[in-house]
Amino acid sequence: MNRKDFRFLERLRVRWAEIDAQQIVFNGHYLMYLDTAVGGYWRAMALPYADTMASFGGDLYVRKSTLEYLSSARYDDQLDIAVRCARIGNSSLTFHGAVFRGEELLVHGELVYVFADPATQTSKAVPQALREVLQRFEVGEAMVEVRVGDWATLGTHAHAIRQQVFVEEQKIPAQMEWDEADAICTHAVAYNRFGVPLATGRALEHVPGVVKIGRMAVQRGMRSGGVGRSVLDALMRSAREQGYREAVLHAQLSAASFYIRAGFVQRGEVFEEAGIGHVEMTRVL
């Protein structure tokens, strides 16, 4: 079993509370590591877990878990927890998992889930649509479609995401969130394989040759899963096609590292917008 056998890996660092009297990770914590990675696996498929299961009228219950220990992780090790869907039965899903330190395989195992009715916990057939998403993810297909258009086309879904993230979660006053610029902006919305809107952003001309990207918002459960990056890339691609040579944005400090990974650099000092620390960032297109 090698790293290359897995499309998805989640990086974790061993915490002090996870080691035992032998100064190695306590054996039971490896199941927690695999369970954490399974959550990341659903994000990588752009599927909000609870909402997705509810839409199918079922949920996944662990039927069996097995682990084989080859070597030990220690405090402060950086581990990559790998997960793949290895088999889809009539009502079951079998996942293979592995814990790597660099290229070294420390632990591997298997998790078997049964898809069942939450009320009765009686098994049900795995929905065909879910089966297809799992299969397509494992062969490397994209899980997100980003649509670019105007407010008339995308405004309903963009509004819902921004309302949830900015107004409800971040407590930004509604009168500061909504403005007349929406009507003239280029908007982007990311949808998963089931057509659920997950993230949005917008762009408009700042000065000739420079586009300003803003209102970037991702549903809480989908952050760090690549959905926001797909929206940002789509907006930059659209701006490039329109002839813009540079992009500028005002990043919340908590999101600055996200934009740095996308090639943006800071310009100027920290300032406040809507009571939240921001920094101006730019990137050549």
The 8 nearest C-alpha neighbors of each residue, nearest first, counted from 0:
[[1, 4, 2, 104, 97, 107, 3, 5],
 [2, 0, 3, 4, 104, 102, 5, 103],
 [3, 1, 4, 5, 102, 0, 81, 99],
 [2, 4, 5, 1, 6, 0, 7, 81],
 [3, 5, 2, 1, 0, 6, 83, 81],
 [6, 4, 3, 7, 2, 83, 81, 82],
 [5, 7, 137, 8, 4, 83, 3, 139],
 [6, 8, 5, 81, 82, 40, 9, 83],
 [9, 7, 81, 80, 79, 82, 10, 6],
 [8, 10, 80, 79, 36, 81, 11, 39],
 [9, 11, 79, 78, 80, 8, 77, 12],
 [12, 10, 78, 77, 79, 9, 13, 80],
 [13, 11, 77, 76, 75, 78, 14, 10],
 [12, 14, 75, 74, 76, 11, 77, 17],
 [15, 13, 16, 17, 74, 75, 12, 18],
 [14, 16, 17, 18, 74, 13, 75, 19],
 [15, 17, 14, 18, 19, 13, 74, 24],
 [18, 16, 15, 14, 24, 25, 13, 19],
 [17, 19, 24, 23, 25, 22, 16, 15],
 [20, 18, 22, 25, 21, 23, 24, 17],
 [19, 21, 22, 18, 23, 25, 24, 17],
 [20, 22, 19, 23, 18, 24, 25, 73],
 [23, 21, 19, 20, 18, 73, 24, 74],
 [22, 24, 73, 18, 21, 19, 72, 71],
 [25, 23, 18, 17, 72, 73, 19, 26],
 [26, 24, 19, 18, 27, 28, 17, 23],
 [25, 27, 28, 29, 24, 30, 68, 23],
 [28, 26, 29, 25, 30, 31, 24, 17],
 [27, 29, 31, 30, 26, 25, 32, 17],
 [30, 28, 32, 31, 27, 26, 33, 25],
 [29, 31, 33, 28, 32, 27, 34, 66],
 [32, 30, 28, 34, 29, 33, 35, 27],
 [33, 31, 29, 35, 30, 34, 36, 28],
 [34, 32, 36, 30, 35, 31, 37, 29],
 [33, 35, 31, 37, 36, 32, 30, 38],
 [36, 34, 32, 38, 33, 37, 31, 39],
 [35, 37, 39, 33, 38, 34, 9, 40],
 [36, 38, 40, 34, 39, 35, 33, 41],
 [39, 37, 35, 36, 40, 41, 34, 42],
 [40, 38, 36, 42, 37, 41, 43, 35],
 [39, 41, 37, 43, 38, 42, 36, 44],
 [40, 42, 44, 43, 38, 39, 46, 45],
 [43, 41, 45, 39, 224, 44, 40, 46],
 [42, 44, 40, 224, 45, 41, 39, 225],
 [43, 45, 41, 42, 46, 142, 40, 136],
 [46, 44, 42, 43, 191, 142, 41, 47],
 [45, 47, 44, 41, 42, 48, 51, 191],
 [48, 46, 50, 51, 49, 220, 45, 42],
 [47, 49, 51, 50, 46, 52, 41, 38],
 [50, 48, 52, 51, 47, 53, 58, 54],
 [51, 49, 53, 52, 48, 47, 54, 46],
 [50, 52, 54, 48, 53, 49, 47, 46],
 [51, 53, 55, 49, 58, 54, 57, 50],
 [54, 52, 56, 50, 55, 51, 49, 57],
 [53, 55, 51, 52, 56, 50, 57, 49],
 [56, 54, 52, 53, 57, 51, 126, 58],
 [55, 57, 53, 54, 52, 116, 58, 117],
 [58, 56, 116, 115, 52, 55, 117, 53],
 [57, 59, 52, 114, 115, 117, 116, 60],
 [58, 60, 114, 113, 112, 115, 61, 57],
 [61, 59, 112, 113, 62, 114, 58, 115],
 [60, 62, 112, 63, 111, 113, 59, 110],
 [63, 61, 112, 111, 60, 113, 64, 110],
 [64, 62, 111, 61, 110, 65, 112, 109],
 [63, 65, 110, 109, 111, 66, 62, 61],
 [64, 66, 108, 109, 110, 63, 67, 107],
 [67, 65, 108, 107, 68, 109, 106, 64],
 [66, 68, 107, 106, 108, 69, 65, 105],
 [69, 67, 106, 70, 105, 66, 107, 71],
 [70, 68, 105, 106, 67, 71, 104, 107],
 [69, 71, 105, 68, 106, 72, 104, 103],
 [72, 70, 23, 105, 73, 24, 69, 68],
 [71, 73, 24, 23, 76, 70, 74, 105],
 [74, 72, 23, 76, 24, 75, 71, 22],
 [73, 75, 13, 76, 15, 14, 18, 23],
 [76, 74, 13, 12, 14, 77, 73, 15],
 [77, 75, 13, 74, 12, 73, 78, 72],
 [78, 76, 12, 11, 75, 100, 13, 10],
 [77, 79, 100, 11, 99, 10, 12, 76],
 [78, 80, 10, 99, 9, 8, 98, 81],
 [81, 79, 98, 9, 8, 97, 36, 10],
 [80, 82, 8, 97, 96, 7, 5, 79],
 [83, 81, 96, 95, 7, 8, 5, 37],
 [84, 82, 95, 94, 85, 5, 96, 7],
 [83, 85, 94, 86, 93, 95, 82, 92],
 [84, 86, 94, 93, 83, 95, 87, 92],
 [87, 85, 93, 84, 92, 88, 94, 91],
 [88, 86, 92, 91, 93, 89, 85, 130],
 [89, 87, 91, 90, 92, 86, 125, 93],
 [88, 90, 124, 91, 125, 87, 123, 92],
 [91, 89, 124, 125, 114, 88, 123, 113],
 [92, 90, 113, 88, 112, 89, 87, 114],
 [91, 93, 87, 112, 111, 86, 88, 113],
 [92, 94, 111, 86, 85, 110, 84, 112],
 [95, 93, 84, 110, 85, 83, 109, 111],
 [94, 96, 109, 83, 82, 108, 85, 84],
 [95, 97, 82, 108, 81, 107, 109, 94],
 [96, 98, 107, 81, 106, 80, 108, 99],
 [97, 99, 80, 106, 105, 79, 104, 107],
 [98, 100, 104, 79, 103, 78, 105, 101],
 [101, 99, 78, 103, 102, 79, 77, 104],
 [100, 102, 103, 99, 78, 79, 77, 104],
 [101, 103, 100, 99, 104, 2, 1, 79],
 [104, 102, 100, 99, 101, 105, 98, 1],
 [103, 105, 99, 106, 98, 102, 100, 97],
 [106, 104, 70, 69, 98, 99, 71, 103],
 [107, 105, 68, 98, 69, 97, 67, 104],
 [108, 106, 97, 67, 96, 66, 98, 68],
 [107, 109, 66, 65, 96, 67, 95, 97],
 [108, 110, 95, 65, 64, 94, 96, 111],
 [111, 109, 64, 94, 93, 63, 95, 112],
 [110, 112, 93, 63, 62, 92, 61, 94],
 [113, 111, 61, 92, 60, 62, 91, 59],
 [112, 114, 91, 60, 59, 90, 115, 62],
 [115, 113, 59, 90, 58, 122, 123, 91],
 [116, 114, 122, 123, 121, 120, 57, 58],
 [115, 117, 57, 120, 121, 118, 119, 122],
 [118, 116, 120, 57, 119, 58, 115, 56],
 [119, 117, 116, 120, 121, 115, 57, 56],
 [118, 120, 121, 116, 117, 115, 122, 57],
 [121, 119, 116, 117, 115, 118, 122, 60],
 [122, 120, 115, 119, 116, 123, 117, 118],
 [121, 123, 115, 114, 90, 116, 120, 113],
 [124, 122, 115, 90, 114, 125, 121, 116],
 [123, 125, 90, 89, 126, 114, 122, 91],
 [124, 126, 90, 114, 89, 127, 123, 130],
 [127, 125, 129, 128, 124, 130, 55, 123],
 [126, 128, 130, 129, 131, 125, 124, 132],
 [129, 127, 131, 130, 126, 132, 193, 125],
 [130, 128, 132, 126, 131, 127, 133, 125],
 [129, 131, 127, 133, 128, 132, 126, 134],
 [132, 130, 134, 128, 129, 133, 135, 127],
 [133, 131, 135, 129, 134, 130, 136, 128],
 [134, 132, 136, 130, 131, 135, 137, 129],
 [133, 135, 131, 137, 132, 136, 130, 138],
 [136, 134, 132, 138, 137, 140, 133, 131],
 [137, 135, 139, 133, 140, 138, 134, 132],
 [136, 138, 134, 135, 139, 133, 6, 84],
 [139, 137, 135, 136, 140, 134, 6, 133],
 [140, 138, 136, 137, 135, 141, 6, 142],
 [139, 141, 136, 135, 138, 142, 137, 134],
 [142, 140, 143, 139, 136, 144, 135, 44],
 [141, 143, 44, 191, 192, 45, 140, 136],
 [144, 142, 191, 190, 141, 189, 192, 145],
 [143, 145, 190, 189, 191, 146, 142, 192],
 [146, 144, 189, 188, 190, 230, 143, 187],
 [145, 147, 188, 187, 189, 144, 148, 190],
 [148, 146, 187, 186, 145, 188, 185, 149],
 [149, 147, 186, 185, 152, 153, 187, 146],
 [148, 150, 185, 152, 151, 186, 153, 184],
 [151, 149, 154, 153, 152, 182, 181, 186],
 [150, 152, 149, 154, 153, 182, 155, 148],
 [151, 153, 150, 149, 154, 148, 155, 147],
 [154, 152, 150, 155, 156, 151, 157, 149],
 [155, 153, 150, 157, 156, 158, 151, 152],
 [154, 156, 158, 157, 153, 159, 152, 150],
 [155, 157, 159, 158, 154, 153, 196, 160],
 [158, 156, 154, 160, 159, 155, 199, 153],
 [157, 159, 161, 155, 156, 160, 154, 162],
 [160, 158, 162, 156, 157, 161, 163, 155],
 [161, 159, 163, 157, 162, 158, 164, 156],
 [162, 160, 164, 158, 163, 165, 159, 216],
 [163, 161, 166, 159, 160, 164, 165, 158],
 [162, 164, 167, 160, 161, 165, 166, 168],
 [165, 163, 168, 161, 162, 167, 166, 160],
 [166, 164, 169, 161, 171, 162, 168, 167],
 [165, 167, 171, 170, 162, 169, 173, 168],
 [168, 166, 163, 170, 165, 169, 164, 162],
 [167, 169, 164, 170, 165, 166, 163, 171],
 [168, 170, 165, 171, 166, 167, 164, 163],
 [171, 169, 166, 167, 168, 172, 165, 173],
 [170, 172, 166, 169, 165, 173, 273, 176],
 [173, 171, 174, 175, 166, 170, 176, 273],
 [172, 174, 176, 175, 166, 171, 177, 162],
 [173, 175, 172, 176, 177, 178, 171, 166],
 [176, 174, 173, 172, 177, 171, 178, 273],
 [177, 175, 173, 174, 178, 172, 171, 166],
 [176, 178, 174, 175, 173, 179, 181, 180],
 [179, 177, 180, 181, 176, 175, 174, 182],
 [178, 180, 181, 182, 177, 183, 184, 176],
 [181, 179, 182, 178, 183, 184, 203, 177],
 [182, 180, 184, 179, 183, 178, 150, 177],
 [181, 183, 180, 150, 184, 179, 149, 151],
 [184, 182, 180, 181, 185, 203, 149, 150],
 [185, 183, 203, 181, 202, 182, 186, 180],
 [184, 186, 202, 149, 201, 148, 203, 183],
 [185, 187, 201, 148, 147, 149, 200, 184],
 [188, 186, 147, 199, 200, 146, 230, 201],
 [187, 189, 199, 146, 145, 198, 157, 190],
 [190, 188, 145, 198, 144, 197, 196, 230],
 [191, 189, 196, 195, 194, 144, 143, 197],
 [190, 192, 143, 194, 193, 195, 45, 142],
 [191, 193, 194, 142, 143, 190, 132, 195],
 [194, 192, 191, 195, 190, 128, 46, 51],
 [193, 195, 190, 191, 192, 196, 144, 189],
 [194, 196, 190, 191, 193, 197, 192, 189],
 [197, 195, 190, 189, 198, 156, 194, 188],
 [198, 196, 218, 189, 190, 217, 195, 199],
 [199, 197, 217, 189, 216, 188, 227, 218],
 [198, 200, 188, 216, 187, 157, 215, 189],
 [201, 199, 215, 214, 187, 186, 213, 216],
 [200, 202, 186, 213, 185, 212, 214, 187],
 [203, 201, 212, 185, 211, 184, 213, 210],
 [204, 202, 184, 211, 210, 205, 185, 212],
 [203, 205, 210, 206, 211, 209, 207, 202],
 [206, 204, 210, 211, 209, 203, 207, 247],
 [205, 207, 209, 204, 208, 210, 211, 203],
 [208, 206, 209, 204, 205, 243, 210, 244],
 [207, 209, 243, 244, 206, 245, 210, 242],
 [208, 210, 245, 206, 243, 205, 207, 246],
 [211, 209, 204, 246, 205, 203, 247, 243],
 [210, 212, 247, 205, 202, 203, 248, 246],
 [213, 211, 202, 248, 201, 247, 210, 203],
 [212, 214, 215, 201, 200, 248, 202, 211],
 [213, 215, 200, 201, 216, 212, 199, 161],
 [216, 214, 200, 213, 199, 217, 201, 198],
 [215, 217, 199, 198, 161, 214, 200, 164],
 [218, 216, 198, 227, 197, 222, 219, 221],
 [217, 219, 221, 197, 220, 198, 160, 222],
 [218, 220, 221, 222, 217, 164, 216, 168],
 [221, 219, 218, 222, 47, 42, 217, 48],
 [220, 222, 218, 219, 42, 224, 223, 217],
 [223, 221, 224, 220, 219, 217, 218, 227],
 [224, 222, 225, 221, 226, 227, 42, 43],
 [223, 225, 43, 42, 222, 221, 226, 45],
 [226, 224, 228, 227, 223, 229, 43, 222],
 [227, 225, 229, 228, 224, 198, 230, 189],
 [228, 226, 230, 229, 225, 217, 198, 231],
 [227, 229, 231, 225, 230, 226, 232, 261],
 [228, 230, 232, 226, 227, 231, 233, 225],
 [231, 229, 233, 227, 228, 232, 187, 189],
 [232, 230, 228, 234, 233, 229, 235, 227],
 [231, 233, 235, 229, 230, 234, 236, 228],
 [232, 234, 236, 230, 231, 235, 237, 229],
 [235, 233, 237, 231, 236, 232, 238, 230],
 [236, 234, 238, 232, 237, 233, 239, 231],
 [235, 237, 233, 239, 238, 234, 232, 240],
 [236, 238, 234, 240, 235, 239, 233, 241],
 [239, 237, 235, 241, 240, 236, 243, 234],
 [238, 240, 236, 242, 243, 241, 237, 235],
 [239, 241, 237, 238, 242, 236, 243, 235],
 [242, 240, 238, 239, 243, 237, 236, 244],
 [241, 243, 239, 240, 244, 238, 208, 237],
 [244, 242, 208, 239, 238, 209, 245, 241],
 [243, 245, 284, 208, 283, 209, 242, 239],
 [244, 246, 283, 209, 284, 282, 243, 210],
 [247, 245, 210, 282, 281, 209, 211, 283],
 [248, 246, 281, 211, 280, 212, 210, 282],
 [249, 247, 212, 280, 211, 279, 250, 213],
 [248, 250, 279, 278, 277, 280, 251, 213],
 [251, 249, 277, 278, 255, 252, 248, 254],
 [250, 252, 277, 254, 253, 276, 255, 278],
 [253, 251, 255, 277, 254, 276, 250, 278],
 [252, 254, 251, 255, 256, 250, 276, 257],
 [255, 253, 251, 257, 252, 256, 250, 258],
 [256, 254, 252, 258, 257, 250, 253, 259],
 [255, 257, 259, 258, 254, 260, 253, 252],
 [258, 256, 254, 255, 260, 259, 261, 228],
 [259, 257, 261, 260, 255, 256, 263, 262],
 [258, 260, 263, 256, 262, 261, 257, 264],
 [261, 259, 258, 257, 262, 256, 263, 255],
 [260, 262, 258, 259, 263, 257, 228, 232],
 [263, 261, 259, 260, 282, 258, 264, 281],
 [262, 264, 282, 259, 281, 258, 280, 261],
 [265, 263, 280, 281, 259, 282, 266, 262],
 [266, 264, 280, 279, 267, 281, 278, 263],
 [267, 265, 279, 280, 264, 268, 281, 278],
 [268, 266, 279, 265, 269, 278, 280, 270],
 [267, 269, 278, 270, 266, 279, 265, 277],
 [268, 270, 278, 277, 276, 267, 271, 279],
 [271, 269, 277, 276, 278, 268, 272, 275],
 [272, 270, 276, 275, 274, 277, 273, 269],
 [271, 273, 274, 275, 276, 277, 270, 251],
 [274, 272, 275, 171, 271, 175, 172, 276],
 [273, 275, 272, 271, 276, 171, 270, 277],
 [276, 274, 271, 272, 273, 277, 251, 252],
 [277, 275, 271, 270, 252, 251, 269, 272],
 [278, 276, 251, 250, 252, 270, 269, 271],
 [277, 279, 269, 250, 249, 270, 280, 268],
 [278, 280, 249, 266, 248, 265, 250, 267],
 [281, 279, 265, 264, 248, 266, 247, 263],
 [282, 280, 247, 263, 264, 246, 248, 265],
 [281, 283, 263, 246, 245, 284, 262, 264],
 [284, 282, 245, 244, 246, 281, 263, 262],
 [283, 245, 244, 239, 282, 246, 235, 243]]
